[in-house]
Amino acid sequence: MNKIASILEVAPIRVYEVATFYTMFNRQPVGKYHVLVCGTTPCMLRGSREIEAALEAHWGIKKGETTACGSFTLGEMECMGSCVNAPMLVVADYTGGVANFTYNYYEDLTPASAVALMDELKAKGTGGLKKVGSLIRDKAEPMGGQTTLLSAPPGPYCRECVRARATGASLTRSAGSSLTRRRRRRRRRPARRPSEGCHTCEPCESDQPNNEQSDRIYIWTDRWTKQATRVGHFFSVLVALSL
């Protein structure tokens, strides 16, 4: 990564920041299946640490290591966005190569079901598994089933619906009706820098004392954003060249 920093002419820490933040950037080779257990608080409270320990014991490795057969690498990812079905893990499937990898999420796990899932994954592949998502629910709902929205909502309804019900007429969606008419979004004017002033007058007097400091912060932020973007593009090129 120091070499990448020298090529891009940025500080090495800028490269390390990008490479260590994103889980798709691996600093060492991984197995065919990169298994990432969610480490965020809801999953931890629901037993993700126990799942991680069970997989470590089952494979005889520690987090960040790869099995001797080269099939599995165990890692951790932060918040996979399905806290209601915690705990969960994701399997990055690289059997089709880096260009054709897939992410498959598995939720509502226990240590036993996670180990069984990995054994089935090794034997059948991701295409041979019965389902993704929750292993015990159809969707994100209470364990006992849906408890709300069991019937048609009571209202209030839009004016067209109320008028149609009162007159017994059928509700149509014509091109000019308010049902299909979209509200025009007011385009927001981009925020100005303190040194620019408004478009009709000179820079505001209240902005003058902080102009130099504000411009310096803006320039630094813009420069850091460009450097981070260049590092990300460089990693993308490396991935493409490794195919």
Contacts in CASP RR format, 6 or more apart in sequence:
PFRMAT RR
TARGET T0000
AUTHOR 0000-0000-0000
METHOD contacts of the structure
MODEL  1
MNKIASILEVAPIRVYEVATFYTMFNRQPVGKYHVLVCGTTPCMLRGSRE
IEAALEAHWGIKKGETTACGSFTLGEMECMGSCVNAPMLVVADYTGGVAN
FTYNYYEDLTPASAVALMDELKAKGTGGLKKVGSLIRDKAEPMGGQTTLL
SAPPGPYCRECVRARATGASLTRSAGSSLTRRRRRRRRRPARRPSEGCHT
CEPCESDQPNNEQSDRIYIWTDRWTKQATRVGHFFSVLVALSL
1 12 0 8 1.000
1 15 0 8 1.000
1 16 0 8 1.000
1 19 0 8 1.000
1 27 0 8 1.000
2 12 0 8 1.000
2 15 0 8 1.000
4 15 0 8 1.000
4 231 0 8 1.000
4 234 0 8 1.000
5 11 0 8 1.000
5 12 0 8 1.000
5 14 0 8 1.000
5 15 0 8 1.000
7 234 0 8 1.000
8 14 0 8 1.000
8 15 0 8 1.000
8 227 0 8 1.000
8 230 0 8 1.000
8 231 0 8 1.000
8 234 0 8 1.000
10 227 0 8 1.000
10 230 0 8 1.000
10 231 0 8 1.000
14 224 0 8 1.000
14 227 0 8 1.000
14 228 0 8 1.000
14 231 0 8 1.000
15 231 0 8 1.000
17 228 0 8 1.000
18 25 0 8 1.000
18 228 0 8 1.000
18 231 0 8 1.000
18 232 0 8 1.000
18 235 0 8 1.000
19 25 0 8 1.000
19 27 0 8 1.000
19 231 0 8 1.000
19 235 0 8 1.000
20 27 0 8 1.000
23 36 0 8 1.000
23 77 0 8 1.000
24 92 0 8 1.000
25 235 0 8 1.000
26 34 0 8 1.000
29 66 0 8 1.000
30 66 0 8 1.000
30 73 0 8 1.000
30 92 0 8 1.000
30 94 0 8 1.000
31 66 0 8 1.000
31 67 0 8 1.000
31 70 0 8 1.000
31 71 0 8 1.000
31 72 0 8 1.000
31 73 0 8 1.000
31 94 0 8 1.000
32 70 0 8 1.000
32 71 0 8 1.000
32 72 0 8 1.000
32 93 0 8 1.000
32 94 0 8 1.000
32 95 0 8 1.000
33 71 0 8 1.000
33 72 0 8 1.000
33 73 0 8 1.000
33 91 0 8 1.000
33 92 0 8 1.000
33 93 0 8 1.000
33 94 0 8 1.000
33 95 0 8 1.000
33 121 0 8 1.000
33 122 0 8 1.000
34 72 0 8 1.000
34 73 0 8 1.000
34 75 0 8 1.000
34 91 0 8 1.000
34 92 0 8 1.000
34 94 0 8 1.000
35 55 0 8 1.000
35 72 0 8 1.000
35 73 0 8 1.000
35 74 0 8 1.000
35 75 0 8 1.000
35 89 0 8 1.000
35 90 0 8 1.000
35 91 0 8 1.000
35 92 0 8 1.000
35 118 0 8 1.000
36 75 0 8 1.000
36 76 0 8 1.000
36 77 0 8 1.000
36 89 0 8 1.000
36 90 0 8 1.000
36 91 0 8 1.000
36 92 0 8 1.000
37 43 0 8 1.000
37 48 0 8 1.000
37 51 0 8 1.000
37 52 0 8 1.000
37 55 0 8 1.000
37 74 0 8 1.000
37 75 0 8 1.000
37 76 0 8 1.000
37 77 0 8 1.000
37 87 0 8 1.000
37 89 0 8 1.000
38 48 0 8 1.000
38 76 0 8 1.000
38 77 0 8 1.000
38 78 0 8 1.000
38 79 0 8 1.000
38 80 0 8 1.000
38 86 0 8 1.000
38 87 0 8 1.000
38 88 0 8 1.000
38 89 0 8 1.000
38 90 0 8 1.000
39 48 0 8 1.000
39 49 0 8 1.000
39 76 0 8 1.000
39 77 0 8 1.000
39 78 0 8 1.000
39 79 0 8 1.000
40 78 0 8 1.000
40 79 0 8 1.000
40 80 0 8 1.000
40 83 0 8 1.000
42 83 0 8 1.000
42 86 0 8 1.000
43 83 0 8 1.000
43 86 0 8 1.000
43 87 0 8 1.000
43 88 0 8 1.000
44 87 0 8 1.000
45 86 0 8 1.000
46 86 0 8 1.000
46 87 0 8 1.000
47 86 0 8 1.000
47 87 0 8 1.000
48 86 0 8 1.000
48 87 0 8 1.000
48 88 0 8 1.000
48 89 0 8 1.000
50 111 0 8 1.000
51 87 0 8 1.000
51 89 0 8 1.000
51 109 0 8 1.000
51 110 0 8 1.000
51 111 0 8 1.000
51 114 0 8 1.000
52 63 0 8 1.000
52 74 0 8 1.000
52 76 0 8 1.000
53 111 0 8 1.000
54 111 0 8 1.000
54 112 0 8 1.000
54 114 0 8 1.000
54 115 0 8 1.000
55 74 0 8 1.000
55 114 0 8 1.000
55 115 0 8 1.000
55 118 0 8 1.000
56 62 0 8 1.000
56 63 0 8 1.000
56 74 0 8 1.000
58 115 0 8 1.000
58 118 0 8 1.000
59 67 0 8 1.000
59 72 0 8 1.000
59 74 0 8 1.000
60 67 0 8 1.000
61 67 0 8 1.000
61 72 0 8 1.000
61 74 0 8 1.000
62 74 0 8 1.000
63 74 0 8 1.000
63 75 0 8 1.000
63 76 0 8 1.000
64 73 0 8 1.000
64 74 0 8 1.000
64 75 0 8 1.000
65 73 0 8 1.000
65 74 0 8 1.000
66 72 0 8 1.000
66 73 0 8 1.000
67 73 0 8 1.000
71 122 0 8 1.000
72 118 0 8 1.000
72 122 0 8 1.000
77 90 0 8 1.000
80 88 0 8 1.000
80 90 0 8 1.000
80 105 0 8 1.000
82 88 0 8 1.000
82 105 0 8 1.000
82 107 0 8 1.000
82 133 0 8 1.000
82 140 0 8 1.000
84 140 0 8 1.000
85 107 0 8 1.000
85 108 0 8 1.000
85 133 0 8 1.000
85 134 0 8 1.000
85 137 0 8 1.000
85 140 0 8 1.000
86 107 0 8 1.000
86 108 0 8 1.000
87 107 0 8 1.000
87 108 0 8 1.000
87 109 0 8 1.000
88 105 0 8 1.000
88 106 0 8 1.000
88 107 0 8 1.000
88 108 0 8 1.000
88 109 0 8 1.000
88 133 0 8 1.000
89 105 0 8 1.000
89 106 0 8 1.000
89 109 0 8 1.000
89 114 0 8 1.000
90 103 0 8 1.000
90 104 0 8 1.000
90 105 0 8 1.000
90 106 0 8 1.000
91 103 0 8 1.000
91 104 0 8 1.000
91 106 0 8 1.000
91 121 0 8 1.000
91 126 0 8 1.000
92 101 0 8 1.000
92 102 0 8 1.000
92 103 0 8 1.000
93 101 0 8 1.000
93 102 0 8 1.000
93 103 0 8 1.000
93 104 0 8 1.000
93 125 0 8 1.000
93 126 0 8 1.000
94 101 0 8 1.000
95 125 0 8 1.000
95 126 0 8 1.000
97 243 0 8 1.000
98 239 0 8 1.000
98 242 0 8 1.000
98 243 0 8 1.000
99 240 0 8 1.000
99 243 0 8 1.000
102 126 0 8 1.000
104 126 0 8 1.000
104 129 0 8 1.000
104 132 0 8 1.000
105 132 0 8 1.000
105 133 0 8 1.000
106 114 0 8 1.000
106 117 0 8 1.000
106 132 0 8 1.000
106 133 0 8 1.000
106 135 0 8 1.000
107 133 0 8 1.000
107 134 0 8 1.000
107 135 0 8 1.000
108 134 0 8 1.000
108 135 0 8 1.000
108 136 0 8 1.000
108 137 0 8 1.000
109 117 0 8 1.000
109 135 0 8 1.000
113 135 0 8 1.000
117 129 0 8 1.000
117 135 0 8 1.000
120 128 0 8 1.000
120 129 0 8 1.000
121 129 0 8 1.000
134 140 0 8 1.000
136 143 0 8 1.000
137 143 0 8 1.000
157 165 0 8 1.000
158 178 0 8 1.000
158 179 0 8 1.000
159 178 0 8 1.000
160 171 0 8 1.000
160 177 0 8 1.000
160 178 0 8 1.000
160 179 0 8 1.000
161 171 0 8 1.000
163 169 0 8 1.000
164 170 0 8 1.000
164 171 0 8 1.000
171 179 0 8 1.000
173 179 0 8 1.000
173 180 0 8 1.000
174 180 0 8 1.000
192 198 0 8 1.000
193 214 0 8 1.000
193 215 0 8 1.000
193 218 0 8 1.000
194 203 0 8 1.000
194 204 0 8 1.000
194 207 0 8 1.000
194 210 0 8 1.000
194 211 0 8 1.000
194 214 0 8 1.000
194 215 0 8 1.000
195 203 0 8 1.000
195 207 0 8 1.000
195 211 0 8 1.000
195 214 0 8 1.000
195 215 0 8 1.000
196 203 0 8 1.000
197 203 0 8 1.000
197 204 0 8 1.000
197 207 0 8 1.000
198 204 0 8 1.000
203 211 0 8 1.000
207 214 0 8 1.000
END
